[in-house]
Amino acid sequence: MGTSAMTDHDKIREWIETRGGHPARMKSGLVGVDFGRQESSIENISWDEFFRVFDASRDTFLHHDADATRH
């Protein structure tokens, strides 16, 4: 299984939403993606907030190329 990198906001959002995910902030302050694990340490955030932090940290979104969702 290969890994791909993305920086385009629309493509990142589409990839995440297609797999049932949404942007979240961890208790540590880091942003990430929540795929529905009911954990109290995760706070849902807006896409605007997610990408504000993403861009400020000059991150690249890495994902596996396979279509199967792995939780």
PDB file of N, CA, C and O in Angstrom:
ATOM      1  N   MET A   1       0.835  -1.158   0.000  1.00  0.00           N
ATOM      2  CA  MET A   1       0.000   0.000   0.000  1.00  0.00           C
ATOM      3  C   MET A   1       0.890   1.235   0.000  1.00  0.00           C
ATOM      4  O   MET A   1       1.746   1.381   0.872  1.00  0.00           O
ATOM      5  N   GLY A   2       0.694   2.129  -0.975  1.00  0.00           N
ATOM      6  CA  GLY A   2       1.498   3.328  -1.079  1.00  0.00           C
ATOM      7  C   GLY A   2       0.939   4.468  -0.250  1.00  0.00           C
ATOM      8  O   GLY A   2      -0.172   4.389   0.273  1.00  0.00           O
ATOM      9  N   THR A   3       1.719   5.519  -0.137  1.00  0.00           N
ATOM     10  CA  THR A   3       1.307   6.707   0.595  1.00  0.00           C
ATOM     11  C   THR A   3       1.391   7.897  -0.340  1.00  0.00           C
ATOM     12  O   THR A   3       2.328   8.010  -1.131  1.00  0.00           O
ATOM     13  N   SER A   4       0.409   8.788  -0.248  1.00  0.00           N
ATOM     14  CA  SER A   4       0.388  10.002  -1.057  1.00  0.00           C
ATOM     15  C   SER A   4       0.337  11.220  -0.147  1.00  0.00           C
ATOM     16  O   SER A   4      -0.092  11.139   1.004  1.00  0.00           O
ATOM     17  N   ALA A   5       0.782  12.349  -0.686  1.00  0.00           N
ATOM     18  CA  ALA A   5       0.777  13.603   0.061  1.00  0.00           C
ATOM     19  C   ALA A   5      -0.106  14.619  -0.655  1.00  0.00           C
ATOM     20  O   ALA A   5      -0.141  14.667  -1.884  1.00  0.00           O
ATOM     21  N   MET A   6      -0.818  15.430   0.125  1.00  0.00           N
ATOM     22  CA  MET A   6      -1.679  16.474  -0.430  1.00  0.00           C
ATOM     23  C   MET A   6      -1.518  17.756   0.375  1.00  0.00           C
ATOM     24  O   MET A   6      -1.266  17.723   1.580  1.00  0.00           O
ATOM     25  N   THR A   7      -1.670  18.889  -0.313  1.00  0.00           N
ATOM     26  CA  THR A   7      -1.734  20.176   0.368  1.00  0.00           C
ATOM     27  C   THR A   7      -2.975  20.965  -0.058  1.00  0.00           C
ATOM     28  O   THR A   7      -3.323  21.952   0.589  1.00  0.00           O
ATOM     29  N   ASP A   8      -3.641  20.548  -1.127  1.00  0.00           N
ATOM     30  CA  ASP A   8      -4.833  21.226  -1.634  1.00  0.00           C
ATOM     31  C   ASP A   8      -6.001  21.023  -0.662  1.00  0.00           C
ATOM     32  O   ASP A   8      -6.395  19.889  -0.390  1.00  0.00           O
ATOM     33  N   HIS A   9      -6.547  22.117  -0.146  1.00  0.00           N
ATOM     34  CA  HIS A   9      -7.606  22.040   0.859  1.00  0.00           C
ATOM     35  C   HIS A   9      -8.826  21.268   0.376  1.00  0.00           C
ATOM     36  O   HIS A   9      -9.356  20.434   1.109  1.00  0.00           O
ATOM     37  N   ASP A  10      -9.279  21.531  -0.841  1.00  0.00           N
ATOM     38  CA  ASP A  10     -10.471  20.857  -1.356  1.00  0.00           C
ATOM     39  C   ASP A  10     -10.263  19.355  -1.472  1.00  0.00           C
ATOM     40  O   ASP A  10     -11.158  18.577  -1.142  1.00  0.00           O
ATOM     41  N   LYS A  11      -9.101  18.946  -1.934  1.00  0.00           N
ATOM     42  CA  LYS A  11      -8.816  17.512  -2.075  1.00  0.00           C
ATOM     43  C   LYS A  11      -8.688  16.837  -0.711  1.00  0.00           C
ATOM     44  O   LYS A  11      -9.154  15.713  -0.523  1.00  0.00           O
ATOM     45  N   ILE A  12      -8.060  17.522   0.234  1.00  0.00           N
ATOM     46  CA  ILE A  12      -7.927  16.969   1.586  1.00  0.00           C
ATOM     47  C   ILE A  12      -9.309  16.786   2.210  1.00  0.00           C
ATOM     48  O   ILE A  12      -9.624  15.726   2.749  1.00  0.00           O
ATOM     49  N   ARG A  13     -10.124  17.831   2.128  1.00  0.00           N
ATOM     50  CA  ARG A  13     -11.473  17.761   2.714  1.00  0.00           C
ATOM     51  C   ARG A  13     -12.293  16.648   2.068  1.00  0.00           C
ATOM     52  O   ARG A  13     -12.971  15.894   2.764  1.00  0.00           O
ATOM     53  N   GLU A  14     -12.235  16.544   0.754  1.00  0.00           N
ATOM     54  CA  GLU A  14     -12.971  15.490   0.047  1.00  0.00           C
ATOM     55  C   GLU A  14     -12.497  14.104   0.490  1.00  0.00           C
ATOM     56  O   GLU A  14     -13.320  13.223   0.741  1.00  0.00           O
ATOM     57  N   TRP A  15     -11.182  13.903   0.589  1.00  0.00           N
ATOM     58  CA  TRP A  15     -10.639  12.603   0.990  1.00  0.00           C
ATOM     59  C   TRP A  15     -11.131  12.232   2.394  1.00  0.00           C
ATOM     60  O   TRP A  15     -11.544  11.097   2.631  1.00  0.00           O
ATOM     61  N   ILE A  16     -11.084  13.184   3.311  1.00  0.00           N
ATOM     62  CA  ILE A  16     -11.490  12.933   4.695  1.00  0.00           C
ATOM     63  C   ILE A  16     -12.991  12.665   4.789  1.00  0.00           C
ATOM     64  O   ILE A  16     -13.408  11.688   5.412  1.00  0.00           O
ATOM     65  N   GLU A  17     -13.808  13.529   4.171  1.00  0.00           N
ATOM     66  CA  GLU A  17     -15.259  13.377   4.270  1.00  0.00           C
ATOM     67  C   GLU A  17     -15.758  12.112   3.584  1.00  0.00           C
ATOM     68  O   GLU A  17     -16.714  11.492   4.050  1.00  0.00           O
ATOM     69  N   THR A  18     -15.124  11.725   2.486  1.00  0.00           N
ATOM     70  CA  THR A  18     -15.508  10.499   1.785  1.00  0.00           C
ATOM     71  C   THR A  18     -15.353   9.292   2.698  1.00  0.00           C
ATOM     72  O   THR A  18     -16.070   8.302   2.548  1.00  0.00           O
ATOM     73  N   ARG A  19     -14.436   9.367   3.627  1.00  0.00           N
ATOM     74  CA  ARG A  19     -14.165   8.252   4.541  1.00  0.00           C
ATOM     75  C   ARG A  19     -14.815   8.435   5.914  1.00  0.00           C
ATOM     76  O   ARG A  19     -14.502   7.713   6.860  1.00  0.00           O
ATOM     77  N   GLY A  20     -15.721   9.408   6.009  1.00  0.00           N
ATOM     78  CA  GLY A  20     -16.476   9.598   7.244  1.00  0.00           C
ATOM     79  C   GLY A  20     -15.763  10.364   8.330  1.00  0.00           C
ATOM     80  O   GLY A  20     -16.157  10.293   9.494  1.00  0.00           O
ATOM     81  N   GLY A  21     -14.722  11.096   7.980  1.00  0.00           N
ATOM     82  CA  GLY A  21     -13.966  11.840   8.974  1.00  0.00           C
ATOM     83  C   GLY A  21     -14.358  13.304   9.036  1.00  0.00           C
ATOM     84  O   GLY A  21     -15.073  13.806   8.169  1.00  0.00           O
ATOM     85  N   HIS A  22     -13.886  13.979  10.066  1.00  0.00           N
ATOM     86  CA  HIS A  22     -14.085  15.416  10.217  1.00  0.00           C
ATOM     87  C   HIS A  22     -12.916  15.992  11.024  1.00  0.00           C
ATOM     88  O   HIS A  22     -12.243  15.261  11.751  1.00  0.00           O
ATOM     89  N   PRO A  23     -12.677  17.305  10.894  1.00  0.00           N
ATOM     90  CA  PRO A  23     -11.544  17.916  11.590  1.00  0.00           C
ATOM     91  C   PRO A  23     -11.759  17.947  13.099  1.00  0.00           C
ATOM     92  O   PRO A  23     -12.881  18.102  13.582  1.00  0.00           O
ATOM     93  N   ALA A  24     -10.666  17.796  13.825  1.00  0.00           N
ATOM     94  CA  ALA A  24     -10.743  17.760  15.289  1.00  0.00           C
ATOM     95  C   ALA A  24      -9.460  18.293  15.903  1.00  0.00           C
ATOM     96  O   ALA A  24      -8.402  18.318  15.272  1.00  0.00           O
ATOM     97  N   ARG A  25      -9.589  18.721  17.165  1.00  0.00           N
ATOM     98  CA  ARG A  25      -8.419  19.145  17.933  1.00  0.00           C
ATOM     99  C   ARG A  25      -8.269  18.169  19.094  1.00  0.00           C
ATOM    100  O   ARG A  25      -9.228  17.878  19.809  1.00  0.00           O
ATOM    101  N   MET A  26      -7.059  17.674  19.265  1.00  0.00           N
ATOM    102  CA  MET A  26      -6.773  16.759  20.361  1.00  0.00           C
ATOM    103  C   MET A  26      -6.548  17.572  21.642  1.00  0.00           C
ATOM    104  O   MET A  26      -6.269  18.769  21.575  1.00  0.00           O
ATOM    105  N   LYS A  27      -6.666  16.946  22.768  1.00  0.00           N
ATOM    106  CA  LYS A  27      -6.457  17.630  24.052  1.00  0.00           C
ATOM    107  C   LYS A  27      -5.075  18.281  24.111  1.00  0.00           C
ATOM    108  O   LYS A  27      -4.887  19.288  24.793  1.00  0.00           O
ATOM    109  N   SER A  28      -4.118  17.707  23.397  1.00  0.00           N
ATOM    110  CA  SER A  28      -2.752  18.238  23.356  1.00  0.00           C
ATOM    111  C   SER A  28      -2.659  19.548  22.582  1.00  0.00           C
ATOM    112  O   SER A  28      -1.648  20.247  22.660  1.00  0.00           O
ATOM    113  N   GLY A  29      -3.730  19.888  21.821  1.00  0.00           N
ATOM    114  CA  GLY A  29      -3.723  21.099  21.011  1.00  0.00           C
ATOM    115  C   GLY A  29      -3.455  20.844  19.542  1.00  0.00           C
ATOM    116  O   GLY A  29      -3.669  21.725  18.709  1.00  0.00           O
ATOM    117  N   LEU A  30      -2.991  19.653  19.217  1.00  0.00           N
ATOM    118  CA  LEU A  30      -2.745  19.301  17.818  1.00  0.00           C
ATOM    119  C   LEU A  30      -4.061  19.107  17.087  1.00  0.00           C
ATOM    120  O   LEU A  30      -5.044  18.656  17.675  1.00  0.00           O
ATOM    121  N   VAL A  31      -4.082  19.453  15.787  1.00  0.00           N
ATOM    122  CA  VAL A  31      -5.273  19.171  14.989  1.00  0.00           C
ATOM    123  C   VAL A  31      -5.066  17.877  14.224  1.00  0.00           C
ATOM    124  O   VAL A  31      -3.940  17.487  13.917  1.00  0.00           O
ATOM    125  N   GLY A  32      -6.161  17.231  13.930  1.00  0.00           N
ATOM    126  CA  GLY A  32      -6.110  15.968  13.210  1.00  0.00           C
ATOM    127  C   GLY A  32      -7.477  15.645  12.650  1.00  0.00           C
ATOM    128  O   GLY A  32      -8.319  16.528  12.485  1.00  0.00           O
ATOM    129  N   VAL A  33      -7.689  14.381  12.361  1.00  0.00           N
ATOM    130  CA  VAL A  33      -8.944  13.913  11.786  1.00  0.00           C
ATOM    131  C   VAL A  33      -9.568  12.897  12.728  1.00  0.00           C
ATOM    132  O   VAL A  33      -8.897  11.989  13.218  1.00  0.00           O
ATOM    133  N   ASP A  34     -10.864  13.063  12.974  1.00  0.00           N
ATOM    134  CA  ASP A  34     -11.614  12.125  13.813  1.00  0.00           C
ATOM    135  C   ASP A  34     -12.507  11.290  12.902  1.00  0.00           C
ATOM    136  O   ASP A  34     -13.277  11.825  12.105  1.00  0.00           O
ATOM    137  N   PHE A  35     -12.393   9.983  13.032  1.00  0.00           N
ATOM    138  CA  PHE A  35     -13.226   9.075  12.251  1.00  0.00           C
ATOM    139  C   PHE A  35     -14.301   8.436  13.124  1.00  0.00           C
ATOM    140  O   PHE A  35     -14.712   7.302  12.877  1.00  0.00           O
ATOM    141  N   GLY A  36     -14.758   9.165  14.148  1.00  0.00           N
ATOM    142  CA  GLY A  36     -15.889   8.723  14.933  1.00  0.00           C
ATOM    143  C   GLY A  36     -15.577   7.940  16.181  1.00  0.00           C
ATOM    144  O   GLY A  36     -16.478   7.339  16.766  1.00  0.00           O
ATOM    145  N   ARG A  37     -14.355   7.927  16.601  1.00  0.00           N
ATOM    146  CA  ARG A  37     -14.015   7.278  17.876  1.00  0.00           C
ATOM    147  C   ARG A  37     -14.483   8.185  19.000  1.00  0.00           C
ATOM    148  O   ARG A  37     -13.968   9.292  19.148  1.00  0.00           O
ATOM    149  N   GLN A  38     -15.406   7.761  19.762  1.00  0.00           N
ATOM    150  CA  GLN A  38     -15.998   8.579  20.821  1.00  0.00           C
ATOM    151  C   GLN A  38     -15.023   8.769  21.973  1.00  0.00           C
ATOM    152  O   GLN A  38     -15.125   8.093  22.997  1.00  0.00           O
ATOM    153  N   GLU A  39     -14.090   9.679  21.810  1.00  0.00           N
ATOM    154  CA  GLU A  39     -13.084   9.940  22.843  1.00  0.00           C
ATOM    155  C   GLU A  39     -13.283  11.341  23.405  1.00  0.00           C
ATOM    156  O   GLU A  39     -13.508  12.290  22.654  1.00  0.00           O
ATOM    157  N   SER A  40     -13.201  11.468  24.706  1.00  0.00           N
ATOM    158  CA  SER A  40     -13.413  12.764  25.345  1.00  0.00           C
ATOM    159  C   SER A  40     -12.258  13.731  25.102  1.00  0.00           C
ATOM    160  O   SER A  40     -12.389  14.930  25.347  1.00  0.00           O
ATOM    161  N   SER A  41     -11.140  13.219  24.626  1.00  0.00           N
ATOM    162  CA  SER A  41      -9.973  14.075  24.411  1.00  0.00           C
ATOM    163  C   SER A  41      -9.989  14.742  23.035  1.00  0.00           C
ATOM    164  O   SER A  41      -9.026  15.409  22.657  1.00  0.00           O
ATOM    165  N   ILE A  42     -11.087  14.563  22.284  1.00  0.00           N
ATOM    166  CA  ILE A  42     -11.185  15.131  20.939  1.00  0.00           C
ATOM    167  C   ILE A  42     -12.300  16.168  20.900  1.00  0.00           C
ATOM    168  O   ILE A  42     -13.412  15.916  21.365  1.00  0.00           O
ATOM    169  N   GLU A  43     -11.992  17.343  20.340  1.00  0.00           N
ATOM    170  CA  GLU A  43     -12.964  18.422  20.175  1.00  0.00           C
ATOM    171  C   GLU A  43     -13.171  18.646  18.680  1.00  0.00           C
ATOM    172  O   GLU A  43     -12.200  18.827  17.945  1.00  0.00           O
ATOM    173  N   ASN A  44     -14.423  18.635  18.221  1.00  0.00           N
ATOM    174  CA  ASN A  44     -14.703  18.933  16.821  1.00  0.00           C
ATOM    175  C   ASN A  44     -14.383  20.400  16.552  1.00  0.00           C
ATOM    176  O   ASN A  44     -14.681  21.267  17.373  1.00  0.00           O
ATOM    177  N   ILE A  45     -13.776  20.672  15.400  1.00  0.00           N
ATOM    178  CA  ILE A  45     -13.481  22.045  14.995  1.00  0.00           C
ATOM    179  C   ILE A  45     -13.953  22.244  13.562  1.00  0.00           C
ATOM    180  O   ILE A  45     -14.262  21.280  12.862  1.00  0.00           O
ATOM    181  N   SER A  46     -14.006  23.498  13.130  1.00  0.00           N
ATOM    182  CA  SER A  46     -14.439  23.813  11.767  1.00  0.00           C
ATOM    183  C   SER A  46     -13.321  23.516  10.774  1.00  0.00           C
ATOM    184  O   SER A  46     -12.152  23.403  11.142  1.00  0.00           O
ATOM    185  N   TRP A  47     -13.710  23.394   9.514  1.00  0.00           N
ATOM    186  CA  TRP A  47     -12.701  23.218   8.465  1.00  0.00           C
ATOM    187  C   TRP A  47     -11.803  24.452   8.391  1.00  0.00           C
ATOM    188  O   TRP A  47     -10.602  24.329   8.149  1.00  0.00           O
ATOM    189  N   ASP A  48     -12.378  25.643   8.598  1.00  0.00           N
ATOM    190  CA  ASP A  48     -11.568  26.869   8.571  1.00  0.00           C
ATOM    191  C   ASP A  48     -10.467  26.824   9.630  1.00  0.00           C
ATOM    192  O   ASP A  48      -9.317  27.166   9.352  1.00  0.00           O
ATOM    193  N   GLU A  49     -10.825  26.401  10.850  1.00  0.00           N
ATOM    194  CA  GLU A  49      -9.835  26.302  11.927  1.00  0.00           C
ATOM    195  C   GLU A  49      -8.794  25.236  11.606  1.00  0.00           C
ATOM    196  O   GLU A  49      -7.600  25.450  11.814  1.00  0.00           O
ATOM    197  N   PHE A  50      -9.240  24.092  11.103  1.00  0.00           N
ATOM    198  CA  PHE A  50      -8.334  23.003  10.735  1.00  0.00           C
ATOM    199  C   PHE A  50      -7.289  23.497   9.732  1.00  0.00           C
ATOM    200  O   PHE A  50      -6.092  23.279   9.917  1.00  0.00           O
ATOM    201  N   PHE A  51      -7.748  24.160   8.672  1.00  0.00           N
ATOM    202  CA  PHE A  51      -6.812  24.605   7.637  1.00  0.00           C
ATOM    203  C   PHE A  51      -5.985  25.814   8.076  1.00  0.00           C
ATOM    204  O   PHE A  51      -4.880  26.011   7.569  1.00  0.00           O
ATOM    205  N   ARG A  52      -6.493  26.626   9.004  1.00  0.00           N
ATOM    206  CA  ARG A  52      -5.687  27.731   9.536  1.00  0.00           C
ATOM    207  C   ARG A  52      -4.452  27.162  10.237  1.00  0.00           C
ATOM    208  O   ARG A  52      -3.336  27.629  10.011  1.00  0.00           O
ATOM    209  N   VAL A  53      -4.654  26.159  11.081  1.00  0.00           N
ATOM    210  CA  VAL A  53      -3.538  25.525  11.790  1.00  0.00           C
ATOM    211  C   VAL A  53      -2.666  24.743  10.809  1.00  0.00           C
ATOM    212  O   VAL A  53      -1.440  24.797  10.893  1.00  0.00           O
ATOM    213  N   PHE A  54      -3.286  24.023   9.886  1.00  0.00           N
ATOM    214  CA  PHE A  54      -2.580  23.235   8.870  1.00  0.00           C
ATOM    215  C   PHE A  54      -1.627  24.130   8.074  1.00  0.00           C
ATOM    216  O   PHE A  54      -0.453  23.800   7.901  1.00  0.00           O
ATOM    217  N   ASP A  55      -2.141  25.265   7.592  1.00  0.00           N
ATOM    218  CA  ASP A  55      -1.319  26.181   6.796  1.00  0.00           C
ATOM    219  C   ASP A  55      -0.228  26.850   7.634  1.00  0.00           C
ATOM    220  O   ASP A  55       0.901  27.012   7.171  1.00  0.00           O
ATOM    221  N   ALA A  56      -0.562  27.234   8.853  1.00  0.00           N
ATOM    222  CA  ALA A  56       0.417  27.901   9.719  1.00  0.00           C
ATOM    223  C   ALA A  56       1.594  26.988  10.043  1.00  0.00           C
ATOM    224  O   ALA A  56       2.720  27.455  10.217  1.00  0.00           O
ATOM    225  N   SER A  57       1.332  25.697  10.122  1.00  0.00           N
ATOM    226  CA  SER A  57       2.412  24.755  10.444  1.00  0.00           C
ATOM    227  C   SER A  57       3.078  24.189   9.191  1.00  0.00           C
ATOM    228  O   SER A  57       3.999  23.377   9.280  1.00  0.00           O
ATOM    229  N   ARG A  58       2.600  24.629   8.016  1.00  0.00           N
ATOM    230  CA  ARG A  58       3.155  24.204   6.726  1.00  0.00           C
ATOM    231  C   ARG A  58       3.148  22.684   6.594  1.00  0.00           C
ATOM    232  O   ARG A  58       4.099  22.079   6.099  1.00  0.00           O
ATOM    233  N   ASP A  59       2.049  22.085   7.051  1.00  0.00           N
ATOM    234  CA  ASP A  59       1.905  20.632   7.008  1.00  0.00           C
ATOM    235  C   ASP A  59       1.558  20.124   5.617  1.00  0.00           C
ATOM    236  O   ASP A  59       1.131  20.876   4.742  1.00  0.00           O
ATOM    237  N   THR A  60       1.753  18.833   5.447  1.00  0.00           N
ATOM    238  CA  THR A  60       1.317  18.089   4.267  1.00  0.00           C
ATOM    239  C   THR A  60       0.452  16.953   4.780  1.00  0.00           C
ATOM    240  O   THR A  60       0.815  16.278   5.743  1.00  0.00           O
ATOM    241  N   PHE A  61      -0.697  16.736   4.137  1.00  0.00           N
ATOM    242  CA  PHE A  61      -1.599  15.666   4.540  1.00  0.00           C
ATOM    243  C   PHE A  61      -1.149  14.378   3.871  1.00  0.00           C
ATOM    244  O   PHE A  61      -1.146  14.281   2.643  1.00  0.00           O
ATOM    245  N   LEU A  62      -0.770  13.394   4.667  1.00  0.00           N
ATOM    246  CA  LEU A  62      -0.337  12.092   4.157  1.00  0.00           C
ATOM    247  C   LEU A  62      -1.454  11.084   4.346  1.00  0.00           C
ATOM    248  O   LEU A  62      -2.115  11.067   5.385  1.00  0.00           O
ATOM    249  N   HIS A  63      -1.669  10.237   3.332  1.00  0.00           N
ATOM    250  CA  HIS A  63      -2.699   9.207   3.439  1.00  0.00           C
ATOM    251  C   HIS A  63      -2.289   7.994   2.629  1.00  0.00           C
ATOM    252  O   HIS A  63      -1.467   8.082   1.716  1.00  0.00           O
ATOM    253  N   HIS A  64      -2.875   6.864   2.978  1.00  0.00           N
ATOM    254  CA  HIS A  64      -2.642   5.630   2.228  1.00  0.00           C
ATOM    255  C   HIS A  64      -3.479   5.662   0.959  1.00  0.00           C
ATOM    256  O   HIS A  64      -4.598   6.174   0.961  1.00  0.00           O
ATOM    257  N   ASP A  65      -2.938   5.114  -0.122  1.00  0.00           N
ATOM    258  CA  ASP A  65      -3.629   5.119  -1.403  1.00  0.00           C
ATOM    259  C   ASP A  65      -4.817   4.170  -1.463  1.00  0.00           C
ATOM    260  O   ASP A  65      -5.732   4.394  -2.256  1.00  0.00           O
ATOM    261  N   ALA A  66      -4.832   3.130  -0.659  1.00  0.00           N
ATOM    262  CA  ALA A  66      -5.914   2.143  -0.699  1.00  0.00           C
ATOM    263  C   ALA A  66      -7.236   2.795  -0.318  1.00  0.00           C
ATOM    264  O   ALA A  66      -7.271   3.719   0.494  1.00  0.00           O
ATOM    265  N   ASP A  67      -8.329   2.305  -0.913  1.00  0.00           N
ATOM    266  CA  ASP A  67      -9.654   2.844  -0.631  1.00  0.00           C
ATOM    267  C   ASP A  67     -10.200   2.403   0.714  1.00  0.00           C
ATOM    268  O   ASP A  67     -11.066   3.073   1.277  1.00  0.00           O
ATOM    269  N   ALA A  68      -9.718   1.305   1.230  1.00  0.00           N
ATOM    270  CA  ALA A  68     -10.256   0.779   2.486  1.00  0.00           C
ATOM    271  C   ALA A  68      -9.933   1.721   3.638  1.00  0.00           C
ATOM    272  O   ALA A  68      -8.806   2.196   3.774  1.00  0.00           O
ATOM    273  N   THR A  69     -10.928   1.981   4.452  1.00  0.00           N
ATOM    274  CA  THR A  69     -10.730   2.808   5.635  1.00  0.00           C
ATOM    275  C   THR A  69     -10.179   1.941   6.747  1.00  0.00           C
ATOM    276  O   THR A  69     -10.689   0.852   7.009  1.00  0.00           O
ATOM    277  N   ARG A  70      -9.136   2.428   7.398  1.00  0.00           N
ATOM    278  CA  ARG A  70      -8.528   1.683   8.503  1.00  0.00           C
ATOM    279  C   ARG A  70      -8.670   2.518   9.755  1.00  0.00           C
ATOM    280  O   ARG A  70      -8.139   3.626   9.821  1.00  0.00           O
ATOM    281  N   HIS A  71      -9.372   2.010  10.743  1.00  0.00           N
ATOM    282  CA  HIS A  71      -9.553   2.736  12.009  1.00  0.00           C
ATOM    283  C   HIS A  71      -8.719   2.072  13.053  1.00  0.00           C
ATOM    284  O   HIS A  71      -8.709   2.508  14.205  1.00  0.00           O
TER     285      HIS A  71
END
